[in-house]
Amino acid sequence: MVANRSGIFGTNTEPPSPEPSFNGKVILWICILVSLLLMSWLTSIFSIPNEPGFSDSLLQQDHWLVSLFVLAVGMVIVMFASAVLGSSLRPDAPVFCTALACGVISWRGGTMQFTLFAAGGPGVFFSLAFEAVLLFAVLAACWQFLAEARDRTGTASPAESPIVETGDESSPDESTLDEKLLATFTHAAAMMALMILLCRDDAKNQVLASVGISSAVGAAIAMQFVKVRSSFWLWIGPLAVALFGYLFTAFHAEGWQTGVLHGPLAALARPLPLDYLCMGPAGAIFGYWLSSTGTNQEELPDAEAAPSN
């Protein structure tokens, strides 16, 4: 008999269960704590952002190339550290921990109002859109690099390489590209609707909570319509929301002169790229874990799971 693989946080040899084990929860919390401490240590050494409490955009820092490089290195270190500490957790647990760790930088910075004060006009939203693409690209590259490293050491599961298709017919991911993109679109659409309702101000705590809750609920909604096997197609949804919000506001900016955005879609432009980076993927993965279909990512087909005579 071939045993089914893990549930939410179990190892790859345990049968799936509706609830994560106590040990799994403890290990996850340890990974989160270590990730936060590592990122806090790195960003405090290199003073990112340069002036805590003010502009949180990395491209507006005095040495923005250094800030981006330190953040990228920090994400790699945090992801591999959480992967080593949480080797028995889900393959996307390191992404969850890394995204939350980036919240340390977001919390040290200010709100969108300070970013607009430091800008010369609504064209800053093009810069923010570009920054969001860079940050999500680094996160995706780190996960792909981790998946390839696990593959070389023989510890990877078939669902760990969501970006580069291997063409392996034994892979459990049977979703087509159209279905994966539909999941991303559904998540982004649901997240946009919730963001408009929740993000009524650019206060940091409200922005982070709005992005995280909207992303988690949006992921759970998307999983009810499309059963994707990899959370990658969900945690890139916040990037789509950020791009749409920034680009729309760049052409229809209202209130940027005073630093207080208003308008029908202003809620989508109030979070900064780092806000979307930390709470967007973390919320999406959390919603994916909690969804009834998301817990079955590692399950083998029924035919393979059936006992053989």
N, C-alpha and C positions, 0 to 999 in steps of 0.2 A: 504493500500500500504506500502511495506517495502522499506525504503529509502536506496539507495546505500551508501556505506561508503566513507571514505575520498579519495581525490586526493593525491597530493604530500604532502601538509602540513596541510590539513584541519582536522577538528575534525571527530570523528567516526559517526556523525549523518548528516554530510553535504553531498550533492551529489557531485560526482567527477567533477572537473573542470580541463581544460588543463593547467592552470597557478595557482601557489600558491597565496593565498591572501596576501595583504600587511601586515596585522597583523602577518601572519605566518612567513613571511620573517623577520620581526622585532624581533619576539620571537626567531627565530633560531639564529639570529646574537647575541642576548643577551645571549643565551645559550653558543654559541661559545666563547664569550668574558669572561663570568664567568668561563668556563672550562679552558681557557688559564691562567687566573689569579690564579685559584686554584692550577693548576699543577705547575705554575711558583713559587708560594709561597712555596709549599711543597718541590720542588727540590732545591730551594735556601737555605732553612733551613738545609737540610741534605747534601748539596753540591754534587748534582748529575748532571753531573759527577764530580769526585774529582778534576780534572784539566780541567776547561773549555777551549775548543779550541783544546784539544788533543784527546786521544782515547775515542770514543763514545760507545764502547762495554761495557755493564754492567758487563759482566763476567771478564773484565780486570780491574775493579775498585778495590781499596784496600780492601773494605768491600763489596764484590759483593752480598752477601746474604742480607745485609741491603739495598743495592740499589734496588734489586729485590723486597724486601718486601715493601719498601716505594713506589715504582712504582705501585705495585699491590694495595696497600691501596689507593693511589692517583687515580687510575683508577676507583675503586669502588666509591669513594667519588664524582668524577667528573661525573660518569655515573648516579648516583642517583640524584645529583644536577640538571643535565640537564634534567633528566626525570621529576623531580618535576616542574622545571621552564617551560619546554616544554611539559606539559601533553597533549596539544592539537595537538602536532606534530605527525609525523609518528613514529611507534614503534622503527624503527632503527635510529631515530635522535640522541638518546643518544650515540649510537655507533659511529656515525659520529663525534659528539662533543668530545668524549673521545679519538678517534684516533687523531684528530687534536691537542688535548691538549698534547699528547705524543710528538708532534713535538717540544714542548718547550725544552725537554731534548735533542732531536736530534740536534736542532739548537745550543744549548750550547756546544755541543761536536765538535770534529774535523771530518776529512774525513777518508776514508779507509786507506789512506797513513799512518796516525799516528797509526792506529790499527795494520797495518802490521809491522811498526817499533817496536811496543811494543811486537810483537809476535816472536816466535823462529823459525818459518818456515811455510810452507803451511798448516800444520795441524791446524792452527788457523781457517781455514774455516769450519772444523768440529765443532769447538766451536761456531762459528757464526750460523751455521745451528741449533745447539741445542738451542741457545739463541732465534732464530726466532720462534722455536716451542714453547718455554716457553712463549714468549710474546703474541703470537696469542692465546695460550691456556688460558692465563689470561683474554684476551679481550673477548673470547667466553664464559668463565665461568662467567664473570661479566654480560654479556647480558642474559645468561640463568638464573642467579640468579635474575636479574631484572624481567625477564618474569615470573618466579615463584612467586615473590613477588606481581606482579600485578595480577596474577591469584588468589592468596589467598585473595586479596582485592576486587576481582571482577571487575577489570578495564582492564583486558587483552583482546586483540582481538585474534581470532583463529590463526592468522599467527605469533604470537609473540614468539612461542617456536619452533625455527627451528632446534634445536639440538636433543631434545628428542621428538620422535613422540608420540602423545597422543592416536592415534587410533580412534579419534573422526571422525565419518563419516560426521559430519556437517562442518568439517574444509574446508576452501576454497582452501587449497593447494592440488590440485589433481595431481601434478607432481609425477612421479615415482622416485625412487632413481637413476635409470639409467639416467633419464632426468636431475636431479639435478647435478649429477656428470659430465654429458656432458656439462652443463652450466659452471661448474668450469673449466673443461678442455679447453673449447673454450675461456673462459676469460683468462686463463693462457697462452694459445698459442698466442692469439692476443697481450697480454701484453708483452710477450717475444719479439715478432717481433718488436713492437714499442720501447721497451727499447733498443734493439740493434741499432736502428736508432737514438734515442734521447740522450742516456746516453753516451756521448763521453768523459766525464771527471769526476773525483770524487769530483769536487767542490760542496759544500753543496747545493747551490741554484739550480745548474743544476741537481743534483741527486734527490732532492725532487720534482722538477718540472717534471722530467722524469717519476718518479714513479707515481705521481698523474695523469698526463695526460694519460700515458699508461694504468693505471688501469681504469680510467673513460671511455676512448674510448673502451677498451677491454670489459668492462661491457656492454656498449651500443651495441657492436657487438654481444656479447653472447645472449643478450635479443632478438635479431632479429631472433635467431635460436631456442632458448629454452625459453619458457615462465615460468620461475620459479616464485613462489609467494613470496619467502623470499630472501632478499639480502644476507643472510648468505652464500649461495652457491656461491656468487660472491666475497665477500670480503675475502674469504679464498684463492682465486686464487693467490694473491700476495705472500702468504706463499709458494705455490707450486713453484712460480718463484724463490723465494729466495733460497729454498732448492736445486732446480736444479742448480742454478748459483753457490752456494757455493760448493756443492758436485762435480760438474764438475771441478771447479777451483782447488779444493783440489788435484785432480789427474792430472790436466793439467795446473798447475799454471805457468804463464809466467810474469816475471817482479816483483814478490813479494819482491825480495831482495832490489829493489830500491823504493818500495812502489807505483810503477806505473804499474798497471795491463794492459796487452795487450793480444790480442788474439780474436778469433771469438766470444766468449761468455763472454768476460771480462766485458761487460756492465752490465750483470746480477749480478756480484759480487761486483761492485763498491758501491752500496748502502749498508749501515749497517742495522742490524736488526731493529733498531729504525726508520730508514728511511722507511723501508717497512711497519712497524707497523703503522706509523702515516699517510702517504700519500696513502698507498695501500688500506686499508679499506675505508678511506674517499673518495678517488677517485672512488672506485667501487660503493659505495652507491650513490655518486653524479651522476655517469653515469646511475645507476639504476633509480634514480628519474627522470632524464631527458629523459629516453627512453620511447617511446609511450606505450609499454607494461607494464613497471614498474609502471606507474601511475595507473594501474588498479588492484593493489594488493588487495585492500580492496573491490573490486566490488563483489556483490553477483551474483549468476547465473541469467540469464535472466528470467527463469521461476519463481524464487522467487521475482525478482524485478517487475514482471508484476502486475498491479493492480488487486485486487480480487473483485469480484462482491458481 
